[in-house]
Amino acid sequence: MTYSTVLITHVVNDAVIEGFIPALLKSRHVPDSQLIIITDDKEAHMDALIATPLGAQISILECDVFNPLAIIDTLNNYHILPNLVFSNSDHLQAATAVVAEFFHLPSKDWRHCLVFKDKYLMRTQLHSAYLYQAGYQLLSAKDLHLENLSISFPLVAKPKQGVASMDVQLCMNKNELLSYCQSFWQSKTLPILVESYVAGRLITLETLGDGERLVAVGGFEVTLTEPPHFVELDAVWNTPLCVQYRERCLAILQDIGVGLGVCHSEFIIAPTGEVHLVEINYRSIGDGREFLLHDMAHYPWFDTIVRLHQGVSIAELEAEFGSLAISTHARIHYIVTPQSGTIRSAPTSFKKQTQQSVIIHQPLKKQHQTIHITHSNKDYLSRLLAYSDCANTMNDVLSDAIASLQWQFES
C-alpha cells in the first residue's frame, strides 16, 4: 500500500490550484509521498498543473467523483491508502466525507454535508429546529402551472442545489414565476426552491472547526445588485453589523451541525433584527476572497484548513497563532460587465503596496473574450482586493483604483 494525500475535485479553480494544492503538498506526513488528485476531468487538471512547478509531485486519477464508492474502489485498485482526504468543492463534500470515514480519517458528517448542499433539506432541518420562519416550497417540472403554490409573493426562486447567484431571481407575481420556471426547465430538469423574500442586509460568517469546537474568523457585509437578481458587487470585512450578529450566527451554525474544517455561510439581517440563514457552503469562501483572507490573516489560511483535516485541534492552532479571528480592515470589489459582447481592451493586473495598505487588481476576463450576461458571478470582469490597518485609507485607494480601470467592448 502507498500512503498518499488525496484531493477530490470536480472543476478546476484557483483556490485548488494556487491555494490548497501547495498546502496539501506541504502537509504530507511522509515527505516523499504523493498527492493524488481524484477528478472526473483529468485532462483539464493536467492542463492547469502542467505549467506549475508542483506538477511532478502530483498524480491524477479519474473516476466519478460524485460516487464515493467509485472513489474508494479507485483508491483500492491503485493500492493507495490515504492519510488525508480533502475537497473544497461545494458538490463533493458528502462524497469526500464518506471516503474519509471509510479510511478512518478525520471527516465531516456526510449527512450534514448532504443537507447543507440541498437548499430544501437545509430549510426543512432549520424549520424543525425552530430556526427558520419563512415559507418555502419545492417545485418540479410537473408543477409547471403552479396550481399548488402555497407561498405568497414576492418570493425568491432558485435551483435546489444551485451555487452562488446562478439562476436566482426575485419574482413579484405568478406571471414572473411562470416565466422563470419555463425558462429554467427548458434546459434543466432540476427542482426549484421557492421561498418568501426576506428584505435586509446580507452578511457572511467564516468559521473554522475541529469537529468539536467551532470558532468565528470574521465575516463580510455584502452589497448586491438590485433585484430581481442577486449578484455580489462589494464586500467589506467585519463591519459593525457583522460584529454585532457574529455570535448569533455562530450559534445557529453550531445548532445545525457545522463542524470540521472551514465553512462559509450567508445570513440576511432583517430590519427587525431577525437573523435569516440563506446558505451554508461547507468549504472555503470563493470568488477571490479566500486569497484575501490568506493575505490578511496572521496564519496561513489554506495550510490551517488542511491541518484541521489532519486532526489538529483548534486549541493547538490557538496555542500556535493566538486567536484565529482576523481583525485587518479589508474590502473586495467586483467589476461587473455592463453588456454582453467581445472585449476589445482590458486593464492589466497589478499589486500596489504602501505603508498602510495593499491593493490588488485581478482581471477575470481577457482581451478578445466574449461575454454573455448571466446575472451571476460569471459576469465579473475583474476584482479588486484591498486591505489596510486604516479603513479610510483602504477605501480611498480602492476608489482611485476603480476609477482608473477602463474596459472597451466591440459594438
C-alpha positions as a Markdown table, in Angstrom:
| # | Residue | x | y | z |
|---|---|---|---|---|
| 1 | Met | 0.0 | 0.0 | 0.0 |
| 2 | Thr | 1.2 | 3.5 | -0.8 |
| 3 | Tyr | 0.3 | 6.2 | 1.7 |
| 4 | Ser | -0.9 | 9.4 | 0.0 |
| 5 | Thr | -2.7 | 12.6 | 0.5 |
| 6 | Val | -5.9 | 12.7 | -1.6 |
| 7 | Leu | -7.7 | 15.7 | -3.0 |
| 8 | Ile | -11.1 | 15.2 | -4.6 |
| 9 | Thr | -12.1 | 17.8 | -7.1 |
| 10 | His | -14.5 | 18.4 | -10.0 |
| 11 | Val | -14.0 | 21.8 | -11.6 |
| 12 | Val | -10.5 | 23.4 | -12.0 |
| 13 | Asn | -10.4 | 26.6 | -9.9 |
| 14 | Asp | -7.8 | 29.0 | -8.5 |
| 15 | Ala | -8.4 | 28.0 | -4.8 |
| 16 | Val | -7.5 | 24.4 | -5.5 |
| 17 | Ile | -4.6 | 25.1 | -7.9 |
| 18 | Glu | -3.0 | 28.0 | -6.2 |
| 19 | Gly | -4.2 | 27.5 | -2.6 |
| 20 | Phe | -5.0 | 24.0 | -1.5 |
| 21 | Ile | -2.6 | 22.0 | -3.7 |
| 22 | Pro | 0.5 | 23.8 | -2.3 |
| 23 | Ala | -0.9 | 23.5 | 1.2 |
| 24 | Leu | -1.6 | 19.7 | 0.8 |
| 25 | Leu | 1.9 | 19.1 | -0.6 |
| 26 | Lys | 3.3 | 20.9 | 2.4 |
| 27 | Ser | 1.2 | 19.0 | 4.9 |
| 28 | Arg | 2.2 | 15.5 | 3.8 |
| 29 | His | 3.0 | 13.2 | 6.7 |
| 30 | Val | 5.7 | 11.4 | 4.7 |
| 31 | Pro | 7.8 | 14.0 | 2.7 |
| 32 | Asp | 8.2 | 11.8 | -0.4 |
| 33 | Ser | 4.6 | 10.6 | -0.5 |
| 34 | Gln | 2.5 | 11.7 | -3.4 |
| 35 | Leu | -0.5 | 14.0 | -3.7 |
| 36 | Ile | -3.2 | 12.1 | -5.5 |
| 37 | Ile | -5.9 | 14.1 | -7.3 |
| 38 | Ile | -9.2 | 12.3 | -7.9 |
| 39 | Thr | -11.3 | 14.0 | -10.5 |
| 40 | Asp | -13.8 | 13.4 | -13.3 |
| 41 | Asp | -11.9 | 15.8 | -15.6 |
| 42 | Lys | -8.3 | 14.6 | -15.7 |
| 43 | Glu | -7.4 | 16.5 | -18.8 |
| 44 | Ala | -8.4 | 19.9 | -17.5 |
| 45 | His | -6.5 | 19.4 | -14.3 |
| 46 | Met | -3.4 | 18.2 | -16.2 |
| 47 | Asp | -3.6 | 21.3 | -18.4 |
| 48 | Ala | -3.9 | 23.5 | -15.3 |
| 49 | Leu | -1.0 | 21.9 | -13.4 |
| 50 | Ile | 1.5 | 21.2 | -16.3 |
| 51 | Ala | 2.9 | 24.7 | -16.1 |
| 52 | Thr | 3.3 | 24.7 | -12.3 |
| 53 | Pro | 6.5 | 23.6 | -10.5 |
| 54 | Leu | 4.4 | 21.3 | -8.4 |
| 55 | Gly | 3.2 | 19.1 | -11.2 |
| 56 | Ala | 5.9 | 16.4 | -10.8 |
| 57 | Gln | 4.7 | 15.7 | -7.2 |
| 58 | Ile | 1.1 | 15.0 | -8.2 |
| 59 | Ser | -0.7 | 12.0 | -9.7 |
| 60 | Ile | -4.1 | 12.4 | -11.3 |
| 61 | Leu | -6.7 | 9.6 | -11.3 |
| 62 | Glu | -10.1 | 9.8 | -13.0 |
| 63 | Cys | -13.4 | 8.4 | -11.8 |
| 64 | Asp | -17.0 | 9.5 | -10.9 |
| 65 | Val | -16.2 | 11.8 | -8.0 |
| 66 | Phe | -19.9 | 12.2 | -7.1 |
| 67 | Asn | -20.0 | 8.5 | -6.2 |
| 68 | Pro | -18.0 | 7.8 | -3.0 |
| 69 | Leu | -18.0 | 4.0 | -3.7 |
| 70 | Ala | -16.3 | 4.7 | -7.1 |
| 71 | Ile | -13.6 | 6.8 | -5.3 |
| 72 | Ile | -13.0 | 4.1 | -2.7 |
| 73 | Asp | -12.8 | 1.5 | -5.5 |
| 74 | Thr | -10.3 | 3.6 | -7.4 |
| 75 | Leu | -8.0 | 4.1 | -4.4 |
| 76 | Asn | -8.1 | 0.4 | -3.6 |
| 77 | Asn | -7.4 | -0.6 | -7.2 |
| 78 | Tyr | -4.3 | 1.5 | -7.2 |
| 79 | His | -3.3 | 0.3 | -3.7 |
| 80 | Ile | -3.5 | 3.8 | -2.3 |
| 81 | Leu | -4.1 | 4.2 | 1.5 |
| 82 | Pro | -5.0 | 7.8 | 2.2 |
| 83 | Asn | -3.6 | 9.6 | 5.2 |
| 84 | Leu | -5.7 | 12.7 | 4.4 |
| 85 | Val | -8.8 | 13.1 | 2.2 |
| 86 | Phe | -10.0 | 16.6 | 1.3 |
| 87 | Ser | -12.2 | 18.5 | -1.1 |
| 88 | Asn | -13.1 | 22.2 | -1.4 |
| 89 | Ser | -15.9 | 21.5 | -3.8 |
| 90 | Asp | -19.5 | 22.5 | -2.9 |
| 91 | His | -20.8 | 19.4 | -4.6 |
| 92 | Leu | -18.4 | 16.8 | -3.3 |
| 93 | Gln | -18.4 | 17.3 | 0.5 |
| 94 | Ala | -20.8 | 14.4 | 1.1 |
| 95 | Ala | -18.8 | 12.0 | -1.1 |
| 96 | Thr | -15.5 | 13.2 | 0.4 |
| 97 | Ala | -16.9 | 12.7 | 4.0 |
| 98 | Val | -17.9 | 9.1 | 3.2 |
| 99 | Val | -14.5 | 8.3 | 1.7 |
| 100 | Ala | -12.6 | 9.8 | 4.7 |
| 101 | Glu | -14.8 | 8.0 | 7.1 |
| 102 | Phe | -14.3 | 4.7 | 5.3 |
| 103 | Phe | -10.5 | 5.1 | 5.7 |
| 104 | His | -10.9 | 6.1 | 9.4 |
| 105 | Leu | -9.7 | 9.6 | 8.8 |
| 106 | Pro | -11.0 | 12.9 | 10.2 |
| 107 | Ser | -14.2 | 13.6 | 8.4 |
| 108 | Lys | -17.3 | 15.7 | 8.3 |
| 109 | Asp | -20.7 | 14.1 | 8.9 |
| 110 | Trp | -21.8 | 13.1 | 5.4 |
| 111 | Arg | -25.5 | 13.7 | 6.4 |
| 112 | His | -24.8 | 17.3 | 7.3 |
| 113 | Cys | -22.8 | 17.8 | 4.1 |
| 114 | Leu | -25.8 | 16.4 | 2.1 |
| 115 | Val | -28.3 | 18.6 | 3.9 |
| 116 | Phe | -26.2 | 21.8 | 3.7 |
| 117 | Lys | -25.8 | 21.5 | -0.1 |
| 118 | Asp | -29.5 | 20.9 | -0.6 |
| 119 | Lys | -31.4 | 24.1 | 0.0 |
| 120 | Tyr | -34.7 | 22.4 | 0.6 |
| 121 | Leu | -33.3 | 19.9 | 3.0 |
| 122 | Met | -31.5 | 22.6 | 4.9 |
| 123 | Arg | -34.6 | 24.7 | 5.3 |
| 124 | Thr | -36.5 | 21.6 | 6.4 |
| 125 | Gln | -33.9 | 20.9 | 9.1 |
| 126 | Leu | -33.9 | 24.6 | 10.2 |
| 127 | His | -37.7 | 24.7 | 10.3 |
| 128 | Ser | -37.8 | 21.5 | 12.5 |
| 129 | Ala | -35.3 | 23.2 | 14.9 |
| 130 | Tyr | -37.4 | 26.4 | 15.0 |
| 131 | Leu | -34.6 | 28.3 | 13.3 |
| 132 | Tyr | -36.5 | 29.1 | 10.1 |
| 133 | Gln | -39.8 | 31.0 | 9.9 |
| 134 | Ala | -40.0 | 32.0 | 6.2 |
| 135 | Gly | -42.3 | 30.0 | 3.9 |
| 136 | Tyr | -40.6 | 27.7 | 1.4 |
| 137 | Gln | -41.7 | 25.0 | -1.2 |
| 138 | Leu | -40.2 | 22.7 | -3.7 |
| 139 | Leu | -41.4 | 22.8 | -7.3 |
| 140 | Ser | -40.7 | 20.2 | -10.1 |
| 141 | Ala | -41.4 | 20.3 | -13.8 |
| 142 | Lys | -44.8 | 18.6 | -13.2 |
| 143 | Asp | -45.8 | 21.8 | -11.2 |
| 144 | Leu | -45.3 | 24.0 | -14.3 |
| 145 | His | -48.8 | 25.6 | -13.9 |
| 146 | Leu | -48.2 | 26.4 | -10.2 |
| 147 | Glu | -51.6 | 25.2 | -9.2 |
| 148 | Asn | -50.4 | 24.1 | -5.7 |
| 149 | Leu | -48.2 | 27.1 | -4.9 |
| 150 | Ser | -48.5 | 27.9 | -1.2 |
| 151 | Ile | -46.0 | 30.8 | -0.9 |
| 152 | Ser | -47.1 | 34.4 | -1.1 |
| 153 | Phe | -45.4 | 36.9 | -3.4 |
| 154 | Pro | -42.9 | 38.4 | -3.5 |
| 155 | Leu | -40.7 | 35.2 | -3.5 |
| 156 | Val | -37.2 | 34.1 | -4.5 |
| 157 | Ala | -36.8 | 31.2 | -6.9 |
| 158 | Lys | -33.5 | 29.3 | -7.1 |
| 159 | Pro | -32.3 | 25.8 | -8.1 |
| 160 | Lys | -32.5 | 23.3 | -5.2 |
| 161 | Gln | -28.8 | 22.6 | -5.4 |
| 162 | Gly | -27.5 | 25.8 | -7.1 |
| 163 | Val | -24.3 | 27.7 | -6.5 |
| 164 | Ala | -23.6 | 31.4 | -6.0 |
| 165 | Ser | -26.2 | 33.6 | -7.6 |
| 166 | Met | -26.7 | 31.3 | -10.7 |
| 167 | Asp | -30.4 | 31.3 | -11.7 |
| 168 | Val | -31.6 | 33.1 | -8.6 |
| 169 | Gln | -34.4 | 35.6 | -9.2 |
| 170 | Leu | -37.0 | 37.6 | -7.3 |
| 171 | Cys | -40.5 | 37.1 | -8.6 |
| 172 | Met | -43.1 | 39.7 | -7.8 |
| 173 | Asn | -46.1 | 37.7 | -9.1 |
| 174 | Lys | -47.3 | 34.5 | -10.6 |
| 175 | Asn | -46.5 | 35.5 | -14.2 |
| 176 | Glu | -42.9 | 36.3 | -13.3 |
| 177 | Leu | -42.5 | 32.9 | -11.6 |
| 178 | Leu | -44.1 | 31.1 | -14.5 |
| 179 | Ser | -41.7 | 32.8 | -16.9 |
| 180 | Tyr | -38.8 | 31.9 | -14.6 |
| 181 | Cys | -39.8 | 28.2 | -14.4 |
| 182 | Gln | -40.5 | 27.8 | -18.1 |
| 183 | Ser | -37.1 | 29.3 | -18.9 |
| 184 | Phe | -35.2 | 27.2 | -16.3 |
| 185 | Trp | -36.9 | 23.9 | -17.2 |
| 186 | Gln | -36.2 | 24.4 | -20.9 |
| 187 | Ser | -32.6 | 23.4 | -20.3 |
| 188 | Lys | -32.6 | 21.7 | -16.9 |
| 189 | Thr | -34.8 | 19.2 | -15.0 |
| 190 | Leu | -33.7 | 20.2 | -11.5 |
| 191 | Pro | -36.3 | 21.0 | -8.9 |
| 192 | Ile | -36.7 | 24.7 | -8.0 |
| 193 | Leu | -36.9 | 26.0 | -4.4 |
| 194 | Val | -39.2 | 29.0 | -3.9 |
| 195 | Glu | -39.2 | 30.9 | -0.6 |
| 196 | Ser | -40.6 | 34.1 | 0.9 |
| 197 | Tyr | -38.5 | 37.1 | 0.1 |
| 198 | Val | -36.8 | 38.5 | 3.2 |
| 199 | Ala | -35.5 | 42.0 | 2.8 |
| 200 | Gly | -32.5 | 43.0 | 4.8 |
| 201 | Arg | -28.7 | 43.3 | 4.7 |
| 202 | Leu | -26.5 | 40.3 | 3.7 |
| 203 | Ile | -23.6 | 39.2 | 5.8 |
| 204 | Thr | -21.3 | 36.2 | 5.8 |
| 205 | Leu | -19.7 | 34.2 | 8.6 |
| 206 | Glu | -16.4 | 32.4 | 8.0 |
| 207 | Thr | -15.7 | 29.7 | 10.6 |
| 208 | Leu | -13.0 | 27.1 | 11.4 |
| 209 | Gly | -13.8 | 23.9 | 13.3 |
| 210 | Asp | -12.1 | 20.7 | 14.5 |
| 211 | Gly | -15.2 | 18.7 | 14.8 |
| 212 | Glu | -15.7 | 19.5 | 18.5 |
| 213 | Arg | -15.2 | 23.3 | 18.6 |
| 214 | Leu | -16.3 | 25.9 | 16.1 |
| 215 | Val | -14.8 | 29.4 | 16.1 |
| 216 | Ala | -15.7 | 32.6 | 14.1 |
| 217 | Val | -12.9 | 34.0 | 11.9 |
| 218 | Gly | -15.0 | 37.1 | 10.9 |
| 219 | Gly | -17.4 | 38.0 | 8.1 |
| 220 | Phe | -18.2 | 40.2 | 5.2 |
| 221 | Glu | -21.1 | 42.7 | 4.7 |
| 222 | Val | -22.1 | 42.3 | 1.1 |
| 223 | Thr | -23.6 | 44.7 | -1.4 |
| 224 | Leu | -25.8 | 43.1 | -4.1 |
| 225 | Thr | -27.2 | 44.3 | -7.4 |
| 226 | Glu | -30.8 | 45.5 | -7.3 |
| 227 | Pro | -33.4 | 42.7 | -7.6 |
| 228 | Pro | -34.6 | 40.7 | -9.4 |
| 229 | His | -31.1 | 39.3 | -9.5 |
| 230 | Phe | -28.6 | 39.0 | -6.6 |
| 231 | Val | -25.0 | 39.4 | -7.9 |
| 232 | Glu | -22.4 | 40.4 | -5.3 |
| 233 | Leu | -20.8 | 43.7 | -6.1 |
| 234 | Asp | -18.8 | 44.6 | -3.0 |
| 235 | Ala | -17.9 | 43.0 | 0.4 |
| 236 | Val | -16.4 | 44.7 | 3.5 |
| 237 | Trp | -14.8 | 42.7 | 6.2 |
| 238 | Asn | -16.0 | 42.9 | 9.8 |
| 239 | Thr | -18.4 | 45.8 | 9.6 |
| 240 | Pro | -20.3 | 46.8 | 12.8 |
| 241 | Leu | -23.2 | 44.7 | 11.6 |
| 242 | Cys | -21.1 | 41.6 | 11.1 |
| 243 | Val | -19.6 | 42.0 | 14.6 |
| 244 | Gln | -23.0 | 42.7 | 16.2 |
| 245 | Tyr | -24.6 | 39.5 | 14.9 |
| 246 | Arg | -21.5 | 37.2 | 14.9 |
| 247 | Glu | -22.3 | 35.2 | 18.0 |
| 248 | Arg | -26.0 | 34.7 | 17.0 |
| 249 | Cys | -24.9 | 33.4 | 13.5 |
| 250 | Leu | -22.3 | 31.2 | 15.1 |
| 251 | Ala | -24.9 | 29.7 | 17.5 |
| 252 | Ile | -27.2 | 28.8 | 14.5 |
| 253 | Leu | -24.3 | 27.0 | 12.7 |
| 254 | Gln | -23.4 | 25.1 | 15.9 |
| 255 | Asp | -27.0 | 24.1 | 16.4 |
| 256 | Ile | -27.4 | 22.5 | 12.9 |
| 257 | Gly | -24.0 | 20.7 | 13.0 |
| 258 | Val | -21.3 | 22.7 | 11.2 |
| 259 | Gly | -18.1 | 21.1 | 12.5 |
| 260 | Leu | -14.8 | 20.1 | 10.8 |
| 261 | Gly | -12.8 | 22.4 | 8.6 |
| 262 | Val | -13.8 | 25.7 | 7.0 |
| 263 | Cys | -17.3 | 26.9 | 6.3 |
| 264 | His | -18.7 | 29.9 | 4.5 |
| 265 | Ser | -22.3 | 30.8 | 5.5 |
| 266 | Glu | -24.6 | 33.7 | 4.4 |
| 267 | Phe | -27.3 | 35.4 | 6.5 |
| 268 | Ile | -29.8 | 38.1 | 6.0 |
| 269 | Ile | -30.3 | 40.5 | 8.9 |
| 270 | Ala | -33.9 | 41.8 | 8.6 |
| 271 | Pro | -34.8 | 45.3 | 9.7 |
| 272 | Thr | -36.4 | 43.8 | 12.8 |
| 273 | Gly | -33.1 | 42.2 | 13.8 |
| 274 | Glu | -34.2 | 38.7 | 12.9 |
| 275 | Val | -31.4 | 36.5 | 11.6 |
| 276 | His | -32.2 | 34.5 | 8.5 |
| 277 | Leu | -29.8 | 31.8 | 7.3 |
| 278 | Val | -29.6 | 31.8 | 3.5 |
| 279 | Glu | -26.9 | 29.3 | 2.6 |
| 280 | Ile | -24.2 | 27.1 | 4.0 |
| 281 | Asn | -21.2 | 26.3 | 1.9 |
| 282 | Tyr | -19.2 | 23.7 | 3.7 |
| 283 | Arg | -15.9 | 24.9 | 2.2 |
| 284 | Ser | -13.7 | 28.0 | 2.0 |
| 285 | Ile | -15.2 | 31.2 | 0.7 |
| 286 | Gly | -14.7 | 31.8 | -3.0 |
| 287 | Asp | -14.6 | 34.5 | -5.7 |
| 288 | Gly | -11.1 | 35.5 | -4.7 |
| 289 | Arg | -11.9 | 36.2 | -1.1 |
| 290 | Glu | -10.1 | 33.1 | 0.1 |
| 291 | Phe | -6.8 | 34.7 | -1.1 |
| 292 | Leu | -7.8 | 38.0 | 0.6 |
| 293 | Leu | -8.2 | 36.1 | 3.9 |
| 294 | His | -4.9 | 34.3 | 3.3 |
| 295 | Asp | -3.1 | 37.7 | 2.9 |
| 296 | Met | -4.9 | 39.3 | 5.8 |
| 297 | Ala | -4.5 | 36.5 | 8.3 |
| 298 | His | -1.7 | 36.2 | 10.8 |
| 299 | Tyr | -1.6 | 32.5 | 10.0 |
| 300 | Pro | -1.6 | 30.6 | 6.6 |
| 301 | Trp | -5.3 | 30.2 | 5.6 |
| 302 | Phe | -5.0 | 27.2 | 3.3 |
| 303 | Asp | -2.5 | 25.3 | 5.5 |
| 304 | Thr | -4.6 | 25.8 | 8.6 |
| 305 | Ile | -7.7 | 24.3 | 6.9 |
| 306 | Val | -5.7 | 21.3 | 5.8 |
| 307 | Arg | -4.3 | 20.8 | 9.3 |
| 308 | Leu | -7.8 | 20.7 | 10.7 |
| 309 | His | -8.5 | 17.8 | 8.4 |
| 310 | Gln | -5.3 | 16.1 | 9.7 |
| 311 | Gly | -6.8 | 16.1 | 13.2 |
| 312 | Val | -5.1 | 19.2 | 14.6 |
| 313 | Ser | -7.4 | 20.9 | 17.2 |
| 314 | Ile | -8.5 | 24.5 | 17.4 |
| 315 | Ala | -6.7 | 24.7 | 20.8 |
| 316 | Glu | -3.4 | 23.6 | 19.2 |
| 317 | Leu | -3.8 | 26.3 | 16.5 |
| 318 | Glu | -4.6 | 28.9 | 19.1 |
| 319 | Ala | -1.6 | 28.0 | 21.1 |
| 320 | Glu | 0.5 | 28.5 | 17.9 |
| 321 | Phe | -1.2 | 31.6 | 16.5 |
| 322 | Gly | -3.4 | 33.1 | 19.2 |
| 323 | Ser | -7.0 | 33.9 | 18.3 |
| 324 | Leu | -8.0 | 32.8 | 14.8 |
| 325 | Ala | -10.2 | 35.8 | 14.3 |
| 326 | Ile | -8.9 | 38.2 | 11.6 |
| 327 | Ser | -9.1 | 41.9 | 12.5 |
| 328 | Thr | -7.5 | 43.6 | 9.5 |
| 329 | His | -9.7 | 46.1 | 7.5 |
| 330 | Ala | -10.4 | 44.6 | 4.1 |
| 331 | Arg | -12.7 | 45.0 | 1.1 |
| 332 | Ile | -13.2 | 43.3 | -2.2 |
| 333 | His | -14.9 | 45.0 | -5.1 |
| 334 | Tyr | -16.1 | 43.3 | -8.3 |
| 335 | Ile | -16.3 | 44.9 | -11.7 |
| 336 | Val | -19.4 | 43.5 | -13.5 |
| 337 | Thr | -19.7 | 43.6 | -17.2 |
| 338 | Pro | -22.2 | 46.3 | -18.4 |
| 339 | Gln | -23.1 | 44.4 | -21.5 |
| 340 | Ser | -22.7 | 41.2 | -23.5 |
| 341 | Gly | -20.1 | 41.3 | -26.2 |
| 342 | Thr | -16.4 | 40.8 | -27.1 |
| 343 | Ile | -13.8 | 42.6 | -25.0 |
| 344 | Arg | -11.7 | 45.0 | -27.2 |
| 345 | Ser | -9.4 | 46.2 | -24.5 |
| 346 | Ala | -8.9 | 45.3 | -20.8 |
| 347 | Pro | -6.8 | 46.6 | -17.9 |
| 348 | Thr | -3.9 | 44.5 | -16.7 |
| 349 | Ser | -3.3 | 43.0 | -13.3 |
| 350 | Phe | -1.4 | 44.9 | -10.6 |
| 351 | Lys | -0.4 | 44.9 | -7.0 |
| 352 | Lys | 0.3 | 48.2 | -5.2 |
| 353 | Gln | 1.6 | 48.4 | -1.7 |
| 354 | Thr | 2.1 | 51.4 | 0.6 |
| 355 | Gln | 3.0 | 51.6 | 4.3 |
| 356 | Gln | -0.7 | 51.4 | 5.3 |
| 357 | Ser | -2.4 | 49.4 | 2.5 |
| 358 | Val | -2.3 | 46.8 | -0.2 |
| 359 | Ile | -4.5 | 46.8 | -3.3 |
| 360 | Ile | -4.5 | 44.0 | -5.9 |
| 361 | His | -6.3 | 44.0 | -9.3 |
| 362 | Gln | -7.1 | 40.6 | -10.7 |
| 363 | Pro | -8.6 | 40.5 | -14.3 |
| 364 | Leu | -11.0 | 37.6 | -14.7 |
| 365 | Lys | -11.7 | 38.2 | -18.4 |
| 366 | Lys | -9.2 | 38.7 | -21.2 |
| 367 | Gln | -9.0 | 40.8 | -24.3 |
| 368 | His | -11.0 | 39.3 | -27.2 |
| 369 | Gln | -13.0 | 37.1 | -24.8 |
| 370 | Thr | -16.8 | 37.1 | -25.5 |
| 371 | Ile | -19.2 | 37.5 | -22.6 |
| 372 | His | -22.9 | 36.7 | -22.3 |
| 373 | Ile | -24.6 | 38.2 | -19.3 |
| 374 | Thr | -25.8 | 35.5 | -16.9 |
| 375 | His | -26.8 | 37.7 | -13.9 |
| 376 | Ser | -24.3 | 35.7 | -11.8 |
| 377 | Asn | -20.6 | 35.9 | -10.7 |
| 378 | Lys | -19.8 | 34.7 | -14.2 |
| 379 | Asp | -20.3 | 38.3 | -15.3 |
| 380 | Tyr | -17.3 | 39.6 | -13.3 |
| 381 | Leu | -14.7 | 41.3 | -15.5 |
| 382 | Ser | -12.2 | 41.7 | -12.6 |
| 383 | Arg | -11.9 | 42.0 | -8.9 |
| 384 | Leu | -10.0 | 44.4 | -6.6 |
| 385 | Leu | -8.8 | 43.3 | -3.2 |
| 386 | Ala | -7.7 | 45.8 | -0.6 |
| 387 | Tyr | -6.6 | 45.5 | 3.0 |
| 388 | Ser | -5.2 | 48.0 | 5.4 |
| 389 | Asp | -4.7 | 49.0 | 9.0 |
| 390 | Cys | -6.9 | 52.0 | 8.3 |
| 391 | Ala | -10.4 | 51.8 | 6.8 |
| 392 | Asn | -10.4 | 55.3 | 5.3 |
| 393 | Thr | -7.0 | 54.7 | 3.6 |
| 394 | Met | -8.3 | 51.4 | 2.2 |
| 395 | Asn | -11.5 | 53.0 | 0.8 |
| 396 | Asp | -9.5 | 55.9 | -0.8 |
| 397 | Val | -7.0 | 53.7 | -2.6 |
| 398 | Leu | -9.8 | 51.4 | -3.8 |
| 399 | Ser | -11.9 | 54.2 | -5.1 |
| 400 | Asp | -8.9 | 55.6 | -7.1 |
| 401 | Ala | -8.2 | 52.1 | -8.5 |
| 402 | Ile | -11.7 | 51.6 | -9.6 |
| 403 | Ala | -11.8 | 54.9 | -11.4 |
| 404 | Ser | -8.6 | 54.0 | -13.3 |
| 405 | Leu | -9.9 | 50.8 | -14.8 |
| 406 | Gln | -11.1 | 51.1 | -18.4 |
| 407 | Trp | -12.9 | 48.3 | -20.4 |
| 408 | Gln | -13.9 | 48.6 | -24.0 |
| 409 | Phe | -16.2 | 46.3 | -26.0 |
| 410 | Glu | -16.7 | 45.7 | -29.6 |
| 411 | Ser | -20.1 | 47.1 | -30.8 |
